[in-house]
Amino acid sequence: MNVLTLLDLAGVAVFAATGALAASRRQLDIIGFLFFAVITGIGGGTLRDLILGQAPVFWVRDPSYILTCAAIAVIVFFTAHLVESRYRWLVWLDAIGLAAYGVMGAAKGLAATGSATIAIVTGMLTATFGGVARDTLAGEPSVLMRPEIYVTAAMVGAAVFTLATFGGAPVWLAAPAGFAAALVVRGGALAFGWRIPGYRPRPGRSEAELKREGVLRSDDGDKR
């Protein structure tokens, strides 16, 4: 088993676990656990394969991915009550899945197109789509809407892998480097609140300022 296959399986398994944990927070039945585990586990990879025109998608070619998600769902169904802080486990497992899937998505994109840009984009989409689908279906605030770094971590991991590969690094070195880079960025966001400054709208300008700039005429203000 090569390092990319290992990251692929790890990404699916870890994301499936986060889906099952989300189901446990909603106190769903075993079918709900299976549904959330499968959707979260294979969602990002499915989107990646569809974008790259790879049909049938990976879990149709190899049903072991579905079976892995199902096994994870059953395990979490019977053990989730033993975990004290399920949300904390969820976000950290999600960080691991994001790092693994970001690299795998970039590798698939690079192999299919040879384009660094496509590789980074497919890495980001593969790493983030499953988590977004999970949060949306669970009625949780989406990971994309939270202030700490998320998509950027996937982009960093995919970019490190892609640039290392273009630089001639072997896969066994480029893949762990991309994984580590994404995990450090996302882990720092979770542990220390790292974030990128968000957009701040300009404060409304006064009538006097508008008149000085010629946007508003003096008689316009009198008509209001």
Backbone as CSV, one residue per row, in Angstrom:
resi,resn,N_x,N_y,N_z,CA_x,CA_y,CA_z,C_x,C_y,C_z
1,MET,0.853,-1.201,0.000,0.000,0.000,0.000,0.887,1.250,0.000
2,ASN,0.730,2.106,-1.033,1.560,3.306,-1.094,0.969,4.417,-0.236
3,VAL,1.726,5.499,-0.112,1.344,6.562,0.814,0.053,7.257,0.379
4,LEU,-0.192,7.399,-0.921,-1.414,8.053,-1.386,-2.644,7.199,-1.090
5,THR,-2.536,5.897,-1.283,-3.650,5.004,-0.949,-3.947,5.062,0.540
6,LEU,-2.892,5.117,1.345,-3.066,5.216,2.790,-3.777,6.511,3.170
7,LEU,-3.382,7.622,2.555,-4.035,8.901,2.832,-5.487,8.893,2.366
8,ASP,-5.757,8.237,1.247,-7.122,8.151,0.732,-8.015,7.408,1.716
9,LEU,-7.563,6.253,2.167,-8.340,5.469,3.127,-8.486,6.210,4.452
10,ALA,-7.405,6.868,4.877,-7.463,7.621,6.132,-8.459,8.764,6.028
11,GLY,-8.440,9.468,4.892,-9.376,10.571,4.707,-10.812,10.109,4.758
12,VAL,-11.122,9.022,4.064,-12.485,8.486,4.060,-12.895,8.050,5.463
13,ALA,-12.023,7.297,6.139,-12.360,6.775,7.463,-12.556,7.892,8.480
14,VAL,-11.666,8.861,8.472,-11.751,9.938,9.459,-12.963,10.819,9.195
15,PHE,-13.217,11.148,7.937,-14.401,11.947,7.631,-15.678,11.171,7.956
16,ALA,-15.677,9.864,7.716,-16.833,9.045,8.087,-17.075,9.111,9.594
17,ALA,-15.994,9.095,10.367,-16.130,9.198,11.824,-16.725,10.537,12.235
18,THR,-16.332,11.609,11.556,-16.910,12.916,11.901,-18.392,12.959,11.544
19,GLY,-18.764,12.307,10.444,-20.180,12.247,10.090,-20.978,11.479,11.122
20,ALA,-20.430,10.359,11.588,-21.113,9.573,12.611,-21.199,10.341,13.930
21,LEU,-20.156,11.084,14.271,-20.202,11.897,15.491,-21.256,12.995,15.378
22,ALA,-21.394,13.567,14.185,-22.445,14.565,13.972,-23.818,13.936,14.167
23,ALA,-23.980,12.695,13.701,-25.246,11.981,13.896,-25.502,11.723,15.377
24,SER,-24.438,11.422,16.124,-24.608,11.176,17.561,-25.040,12.437,18.289
25,ARG,-24.548,13.587,17.848,-24.945,14.845,18.468,-26.417,15.145,18.207
26,ARG,-26.955,14.597,17.121,-28.374,14.762,16.800,-29.217,13.594,17.302
27,GLN,-28.564,12.635,17.975,-29.240,11.471,18.566,-30.054,10.699,17.526
28,LEU,-29.430,10.436,16.384,-30.093,9.702,15.312,-29.984,8.192,15.529
29,ASP,-30.754,7.429,14.747,-30.673,5.973,14.830,-29.515,5.471,13.968
30,ILE,-29.360,4.147,13.915,-28.213,3.568,13.223,-28.217,3.908,11.730
31,ILE,-29.415,4.015,11.140,-29.490,4.378,9.723,-28.993,5.807,9.520
32,GLY,-29.331,6.689,10.449,-28.827,8.059,10.384,-27.314,8.103,10.486
33,PHE,-26.759,7.259,11.362,-25.301,7.183,11.490,-24.667,6.731,10.170
34,LEU,-25.254,5.694,9.572,-24.730,5.190,8.300,-24.796,6.261,7.214
35,PHE,-25.921,6.960,7.148,-26.100,7.994,6.131,-25.059,9.098,6.280
36,PHE,-24.900,9.608,7.499,-23.957,10.705,7.714,-22.517,10.252,7.481
37,ALA,-22.190,9.038,7.909,-20.827,8.543,7.721,-20.492,8.397,6.241
38,VAL,-21.430,7.868,5.468,-21.179,7.659,4.039,-21.100,8.992,3.296
39,ILE,-22.066,9.871,3.537,-22.074,11.165,2.843,-20.800,11.954,3.132
40,THR,-20.397,11.976,4.408,-19.206,12.743,4.777,-17.934,12.067,4.285
41,GLY,-17.905,10.731,4.374,-16.700,10.004,3.992,-16.385,10.046,2.511
42,ILE,-17.413,9.945,1.671,-17.160,9.864,0.224,-17.534,11.134,-0.529
43,GLY,-18.117,12.120,0.167,-18.618,13.310,-0.520,-17.559,14.068,-1.294
44,GLY,-16.440,14.371,-0.642,-15.393,15.148,-1.300,-14.768,14.413,-2.469
45,GLY,-14.512,13.126,-2.282,-13.923,12.338,-3.355,-14.858,12.164,-4.537
46,THR,-16.161,12.067,-4.246,-17.144,11.953,-5.325,-17.166,13.219,-6.171
47,LEU,-17.190,14.375,-5.502,-17.161,15.644,-6.236,-15.898,15.750,-7.078
48,ARG,-14.779,15.353,-6.511,-13.496,15.392,-7.236,-13.557,14.554,-8.515
49,ASP,-14.036,13.318,-8.400,-14.082,12.438,-9.565,-15.039,12.956,-10.632
50,LEU,-16.162,13.530,-10.198,-17.117,14.078,-11.162,-16.511,15.261,-11.917
51,ILE,-15.801,16.129,-11.190,-15.166,17.282,-11.836,-14.101,16.836,-12.831
52,LEU,-13.348,15.811,-12.466,-12.268,15.331,-13.331,-12.773,14.396,-14.428
53,GLY,-14.076,14.112,-14.430,-14.640,13.243,-15.460,-14.252,11.791,-15.311
54,GLN,-13.950,11.379,-14.081,-13.563,9.996,-13.843,-14.803,9.193,-13.463
55,ALA,-15.248,8.351,-14.376,-16.447,7.559,-14.145,-16.146,6.085,-14.453
56,PRO,-16.704,5.193,-13.621,-17.480,5.490,-12.409,-16.598,6.054,-11.303
57,VAL,-17.222,6.708,-10.337,-16.469,7.333,-9.252,-15.807,6.263,-8.391
58,PHE,-14.892,6.693,-7.547,-13.979,5.765,-6.866,-14.683,4.702,-6.035
59,TRP,-15.776,5.055,-5.351,-16.420,4.072,-4.474,-17.286,3.088,-5.249
60,VAL,-17.612,3.409,-6.494,-18.293,2.441,-7.360,-17.275,1.427,-7.881
61,ARG,-16.084,1.907,-8.210,-15.017,1.003,-8.658,-14.543,0.101,-7.525
62,ASP,-14.538,0.635,-6.313,-14.046,-0.127,-5.159,-15.003,0.072,-3.982
63,PRO,-15.992,-0.821,-3.818,-17.000,-0.662,-2.755,-16.439,-0.748,-1.336
64,SER,-15.157,-1.091,-1.193,-14.589,-1.173,0.155,-14.645,0.178,0.866
65,TYR,-14.691,1.268,0.100,-14.808,2.588,0.723,-16.158,2.734,1.428
66,ILE,-17.225,2.258,0.793,-18.548,2.300,1.414,-18.571,1.412,2.650
67,LEU,-17.972,0.228,2.538,-17.944,-0.695,3.673,-17.148,-0.107,4.833
68,THR,-16.081,0.613,4.514,-15.301,1.278,5.564,-16.147,2.307,6.295
69,CYS,-16.882,3.121,5.533,-17.765,4.122,6.149,-18.814,3.456,7.027
70,ALA,-19.385,2.352,6.538,-20.416,1.648,7.300,-19.847,1.079,8.596
71,ALA,-18.654,0.504,8.513,-18.030,-0.052,9.718,-17.747,1.038,10.744
72,ILE,-17.250,2.172,10.280,-16.989,3.296,11.182,-18.283,3.758,11.836
73,ALA,-19.365,3.830,11.062,-20.654,4.277,11.599,-21.129,3.359,12.717
74,VAL,-21.007,2.053,12.512,-21.452,1.089,13.529,-20.603,1.215,14.790
75,ILE,-19.295,1.344,14.612,-18.406,1.480,15.775,-18.752,2.729,16.576
76,VAL,-18.925,3.853,15.885,-19.237,5.104,16.583,-20.610,5.033,17.237
77,PHE,-21.563,4.355,16.606,-22.909,4.227,17.180,-22.858,3.592,18.569
78,PHE,-21.975,2.613,18.745,-21.901,1.906,20.020,-20.858,2.480,20.984
79,THR,-20.076,3.442,20.539,-19.025,3.979,21.412,-19.093,5.486,21.625
80,ALA,-19.934,6.192,20.875,-19.952,7.663,20.965,-20.263,8.148,22.370
81,HIS,-21.073,7.379,23.108,-21.441,7.808,24.463,-20.247,7.786,25.417
82,LEU,-19.173,7.119,25.024,-17.983,7.065,25.871,-17.100,8.291,25.698
83,VAL,-17.356,9.059,24.659,-16.541,10.243,24.363,-17.146,11.446,25.059
84,GLU,-16.363,12.102,25.906,-16.890,13.214,26.695,-17.184,14.437,25.838
85,SER,-16.237,14.850,25.029,-16.426,16.047,24.208,-16.454,15.634,22.739
86,ARG,-17.648,15.256,22.267,-17.750,14.753,20.905,-17.466,15.839,19.876
87,TYR,-17.815,17.072,20.183,-17.557,18.137,19.209,-16.058,18.368,19.053
88,ARG,-15.329,18.316,20.155,-13.875,18.511,20.068,-13.234,17.392,19.241
89,TRP,-13.671,16.170,19.476,-13.191,15.056,18.661,-13.547,15.275,17.202
90,LEU,-14.753,15.757,16.958,-15.224,15.957,15.587,-14.320,16.929,14.836
91,VAL,-14.027,18.077,15.448,-13.263,19.095,14.719,-11.806,18.671,14.518
92,TRP,-11.245,17.923,15.470,-9.859,17.496,15.288,-9.750,16.348,14.287
93,LEU,-10.708,15.436,14.319,-10.727,14.396,13.294,-10.958,15.007,11.916
94,ASP,-11.815,16.028,11.878,-12.056,16.729,10.622,-10.760,17.354,10.099
95,ALA,-9.936,17.874,10.999,-8.656,18.467,10.589,-7.741,17.416,9.963
96,ILE,-7.726,16.227,10.549,-6.902,15.144,9.995,-7.429,14.722,8.627
97,GLY,-8.760,14.576,8.531,-9.350,14.213,7.248,-9.098,15.260,6.186
98,LEU,-9.200,16.527,6.574,-8.950,17.623,5.635,-7.524,17.560,5.100
99,ALA,-6.565,17.312,5.985,-5.160,17.254,5.567,-4.913,16.078,4.622
100,ALA,-5.484,14.922,4.970,-5.278,13.732,4.136,-5.957,13.864,2.782
101,TYR,-7.201,14.314,2.797,-7.966,14.404,1.556,-7.480,15.543,0.658
102,GLY,-6.938,16.600,1.263,-6.389,17.688,0.458,-5.241,17.215,-0.412
103,VAL,-4.371,16.406,0.167,-3.239,15.863,-0.587,-3.722,14.872,-1.638
104,MET,-4.648,13.995,-1.241,-5.134,12.990,-2.186,-5.862,13.644,-3.356
105,GLY,-6.668,14.655,-3.064,-7.366,15.363,-4.130,-6.409,16.047,-5.084
106,ALA,-5.354,16.634,-4.529,-4.345,17.278,-5.379,-3.625,16.252,-6.241
107,ALA,-3.324,15.100,-5.670,-2.641,14.049,-6.430,-3.502,13.556,-7.584
108,LYS,-4.802,13.375,-7.317,-5.710,12.926,-8.387,-5.824,13.993,-9.475
109,GLY,-5.948,15.247,-9.076,-6.050,16.323,-10.050,-4.794,16.463,-10.886
110,LEU,-3.648,16.303,-10.241,-2.374,16.418,-10.955,-2.194,15.264,-11.934
111,ALA,-2.575,14.065,-11.498,-2.436,12.899,-12.369,-3.364,12.982,-13.577
112,ALA,-4.546,13.568,-13.374,-5.536,13.622,-14.452,-5.258,14.724,-15.461
113,THR,-4.683,15.836,-15.002,-4.548,16.999,-15.887,-3.123,17.499,-16.055
114,GLY,-2.257,17.225,-15.098,-0.902,17.767,-15.148,-0.826,19.236,-14.798
115,SER,-1.942,19.827,-14.382,-2.000,21.257,-14.068,-1.895,21.481,-12.567
116,ALA,-0.987,22.363,-12.170,-0.849,22.689,-10.752,-2.096,23.388,-10.233
117,THR,-2.670,24.259,-11.039,-3.876,24.983,-10.621,-5.023,24.025,-10.361
118,ILE,-5.264,23.110,-11.294,-6.342,22.129,-11.132,-6.071,21.247,-9.921
119,ALA,-4.822,20.882,-9.716,-4.470,20.031,-8.580,-4.824,20.702,-7.258
120,ILE,-4.490,21.972,-7.132,-4.769,22.687,-5.883,-6.272,22.854,-5.681
121,VAL,-6.991,23.158,-6.760,-8.447,23.328,-6.652,-9.122,22.010,-6.281
122,THR,-8.748,20.919,-6.936,-9.362,19.635,-6.599,-8.980,19.197,-5.190
123,GLY,-7.780,19.550,-4.756,-7.398,19.258,-3.379,-8.282,19.981,-2.383
124,MET,-8.524,21.268,-2.626,-9.389,22.046,-1.730,-10.814,21.506,-1.716
125,LEU,-11.362,21.215,-2.888,-12.738,20.732,-2.963,-12.885,19.359,-2.313
126,THR,-11.930,18.488,-2.572,-11.977,17.149,-1.984,-11.936,17.220,-0.465
127,ALA,-11.113,18.114,0.053,-10.914,18.207,1.499,-12.076,18.859,2.232
128,THR,-12.828,19.706,1.567,-13.819,20.516,2.287,-15.267,20.131,2.028
129,PHE,-15.562,19.500,0.890,-16.965,19.291,0.529,-17.690,18.357,1.495
130,GLY,-17.027,17.295,1.930,-17.672,16.360,2.849,-18.067,17.019,4.158
131,GLY,-17.176,17.854,4.703,-17.480,18.553,5.949,-18.608,19.549,5.796
132,VAL,-18.639,20.230,4.653,-19.722,21.185,4.393,-21.053,20.455,4.294
133,ALA,-21.075,19.325,3.574,-22.306,18.539,3.448,-22.762,18.034,4.809
134,ARG,-21.827,17.555,5.617,-22.159,17.065,6.961,-22.811,18.148,7.800
135,ASP,-22.196,19.312,7.863,-22.725,20.389,8.696,-24.079,20.874,8.192
136,THR,-24.228,20.954,6.877,-25.491,21.416,6.305,-26.621,20.455,6.643
137,LEU,-26.389,19.162,6.460,-27.421,18.167,6.731,-27.732,18.060,8.221
138,ALA,-26.723,18.307,9.068,-26.926,18.222,10.518,-27.516,19.494,11.101
139,GLY,-27.653,20.527,10.275,-28.178,21.792,10.780,-27.198,22.533,11.659
140,GLU,-25.903,22.243,11.479,-24.851,22.914,12.241,-24.314,24.097,11.424
141,PRO,-23.749,25.102,12.092,-23.082,26.175,11.336,-21.963,25.583,10.483
142,SER,-21.942,25.908,9.217,-20.955,25.325,8.313,-19.540,25.711,8.725
143,VAL,-18.607,24.772,8.525,-17.205,25.066,8.825,-16.709,26.251,8.004
144,LEU,-17.323,26.491,6.857,-16.904,27.618,6.021,-17.287,28.955,6.629
145,MET,-18.310,28.956,7.491,-18.804,30.199,8.062,-18.138,30.549,9.388
146,ARG,-17.286,29.665,9.880,-16.610,29.946,11.142,-15.363,30.780,10.880
147,PRO,-14.971,31.590,11.854,-13.892,32.552,11.589,-12.510,31.937,11.433
148,GLU,-12.262,30.767,12.055,-10.911,30.231,11.992,-10.621,29.632,10.613
149,ILE,-9.348,29.504,10.318,-8.897,29.036,9.002,-9.382,27.613,8.741
150,TYR,-9.933,27.387,7.547,-10.375,26.042,7.150,-9.970,25.743,5.703
151,VAL,-10.612,26.419,4.764,-10.298,26.188,3.352,-8.829,26.504,3.070
152,THR,-8.314,27.540,3.722,-6.909,27.919,3.511,-5.968,26.783,3.883
153,ALA,-6.305,26.043,4.936,-5.461,24.917,5.337,-5.418,23.854,4.248
154,ALA,-6.580,23.573,3.652,-6.619,22.604,2.554,-5.809,23.100,1.367
155,MET,-5.911,24.393,1.083,-5.167,24.972,-0.034,-3.664,24.876,0.211
156,VAL,-3.234,25.155,1.443,-1.806,25.088,1.771,-1.285,23.667,1.593
157,GLY,-2.017,22.691,2.116,-1.582,21.303,1.979,-1.501,20.858,0.534
158,ALA,-2.537,21.198,-0.247,-2.543,20.829,-1.666,-1.413,21.525,-2.414
159,ALA,-1.164,22.789,-2.078,-0.110,23.548,-2.755,1.271,23.002,-2.419
160,VAL,1.497,22.661,-1.154,2.802,22.116,-0.762,3.065,20.808,-1.494
161,PHE,2.062,19.938,-1.531,2.231,18.669,-2.253,2.508,18.910,-3.733
162,THR,1.721,19.783,-4.341,1.850,20.039,-5.778,3.208,20.644,-6.120
163,LEU,3.618,21.658,-5.354,4.902,22.309,-5.627,6.067,21.358,-5.380
164,ALA,5.952,20.543,-4.341,7.012,19.575,-4.068,7.118,18.555,-5.199
165,THR,5.969,18.133,-5.715,5.965,17.173,-6.823,6.579,17.787,-8.078
166,PHE,6.194,19.024,-8.382,6.781,19.709,-9.534,8.275,19.939,-9.334
167,GLY,8.692,20.064,-8.079,10.108,20.259,-7.798,10.920,18.986,-7.845
168,GLY,10.257,17.868,-8.117,10.972,16.606,-8.260,10.988,15.735,-7.020
169,ALA,10.272,16.134,-5.967,10.243,15.328,-4.747,9.449,14.046,-4.987
170,PRO,9.885,12.919,-4.438,9.117,11.681,-4.587,7.806,11.762,-3.803
171,VAL,6.850,10.937,-4.185,5.530,10.969,-3.550,5.628,10.700,-2.054
172,TRP,6.502,9.776,-1.665,6.594,9.427,-0.250,7.076,10.603,0.604
173,LEU,7.671,11.611,-0.034,8.103,12.807,0.681,7.105,13.951,0.497
174,ALA,6.616,14.132,-0.728,5.691,15.237,-1.016,4.363,15.075,-0.291
175,ALA,3.844,13.856,-0.240,2.538,13.631,0.383,2.552,13.907,1.891
176,PRO,3.496,13.345,2.658,3.534,13.692,4.086,3.790,15.174,4.336
177,ALA,4.573,15.815,3.450,4.833,17.250,3.618,3.546,18.049,3.455
178,GLY,2.755,17.720,2.437,1.479,18.402,2.243,0.515,18.136,3.379
179,PHE,0.462,16.890,3.825,-0.400,16.524,4.952,-0.022,17.311,6.200
180,ALA,1.271,17.344,6.511,1.736,18.047,7.708,1.454,19.540,7.627
181,ALA,1.652,20.126,6.454,1.415,21.566,6.297,-0.045,21.908,6.552
182,ALA,-0.954,21.122,5.969,-2.382,21.382,6.166,-2.782,21.179,7.621
183,LEU,-2.254,20.126,8.239,-2.622,19.834,9.623,-2.097,20.903,10.577
184,VAL,-0.901,21.406,10.321,-0.346,22.469,11.170,-1.195,23.731,11.074
185,VAL,-1.585,24.096,9.860,-2.383,25.320,9.684,-3.755,25.166,10.321
186,ARG,-4.414,24.054,10.051,-5.749,23.846,10.632,-5.656,23.629,12.141
187,GLY,-4.646,22.897,12.586,-4.466,22.693,14.019,-4.189,23.992,14.744
188,GLY,-3.386,24.856,14.132,-3.135,26.166,14.732,-4.396,26.994,14.822
189,ALA,-5.254,26.868,13.809,-6.520,27.599,13.836,-7.405,27.123,14.979
190,LEU,-7.422,25.809,15.207,-8.255,25.262,16.282,-7.667,25.545,17.663
191,ALA,-6.345,25.400,17.771,-5.707,25.544,19.081,-5.477,26.996,19.482
192,PHE,-5.145,27.826,18.510,-4.755,29.202,18.833,-5.644,30.264,18.199
193,GLY,-6.677,29.828,17.490,-7.595,30.793,16.889,-7.032,31.524,15.692
194,TRP,-6.073,30.914,14.982,-5.523,31.571,13.795,-6.644,31.873,12.811
195,ARG,-6.605,33.033,12.237,-7.608,33.396,11.242,-7.050,34.449,10.299
196,ILE,-7.645,34.542,9.139,-7.302,35.582,8.177,-8.286,36.726,8.371
197,PRO,-7.815,37.972,8.396,-8.745,39.095,8.596,-9.885,39.054,7.587
198,GLY,-11.098,39.223,8.092,-12.268,39.178,7.230,-12.595,40.534,6.628
199,TYR,-13.511,40.515,5.702,-13.952,41.750,5.050,-14.694,42.629,6.039
200,ARG,-14.379,43.906,6.034,-15.091,44.875,6.866,-15.653,45.957,5.954
201,PRO,-16.972,46.112,5.917,-17.552,47.137,5.041,-17.181,48.533,5.504
202,ARG,-17.096,49.446,4.555,-16.799,50.841,4.907,-17.971,51.425,5.670
203,PRO,-17.690,52.250,6.678,-18.794,52.930,7.367,-19.492,53.887,6.412
204,GLY,-20.770,54.069,6.621,-21.533,54.975,5.769,-20.978,56.391,5.822
205,ARG,-20.926,57.043,4.667,-20.402,58.405,4.616,-21.512,59.408,4.918
206,SER,-21.118,60.470,5.559,-22.091,61.507,5.919,-22.515,62.293,4.682
207,GLU,-23.614,63.025,4.819,-24.115,63.848,3.717,-23.096,64.910,3.329
208,ALA,-22.404,65.473,4.332,-21.406,66.509,4.054,-20.259,65.952,3.215
209,GLU,-19.829,64.700,3.523,-18.746,64.092,2.756,-19.178,63.830,1.319
210,LEU,-20.403,63.369,1.146,-20.906,63.114,-0.201,-20.962,64.398,-1.024
211,LYS,-21.359,65.493,-0.381,-21.423,66.778,-1.087,-20.029,67.250,-1.480
212,ARG,-19.054,67.049,-0.576,-17.687,67.474,-0.877,-17.121,66.709,-2.069
213,GLU,-17.505,65.436,-2.190,-16.994,64.618,-3.283,-17.806,64.792,-4.560
214,GLY,-18.855,65.593,-4.502,-19.662,65.827,-5.695,-20.648,64.729,-5.998
215,VAL,-20.787,63.753,-5.076,-21.744,62.671,-5.289,-23.165,63.161,-5.059
216,LEU,-23.309,64.056,-4.111,-24.634,64.572,-3.750,-24.624,66.085,-3.887
217,ARG,-25.600,66.638,-4.597,-25.714,68.088,-4.732,-26.439,68.661,-3.528
218,SER,-26.206,69.918,-3.286,-26.812,70.578,-2.124,-28.328,70.512,-2.175
219,ASP,-28.908,70.696,-3.358,-30.364,70.698,-3.435,-30.955,69.305,-3.291
220,ASP,-30.130,68.225,-3.520,-30.625,66.860,-3.330,-30.927,66.604,-1.871
221,GLY,-30.061,67.093,-0.996,-30.294,66.892,0.427,-31.541,67.592,0.893
222,ASP,-31.859,68.741,0.273,-33.037,69.490,0.704,-34.331,68.809,0.290
223,LYS,-34.282,67.990,-0.755,-35.503,67.363,-1.258,-35.917,66.147,-0.449
224,ARG,-34.998,65.606,0.386,-35.336,64.378,1.093,-36.230,64.649,2.283
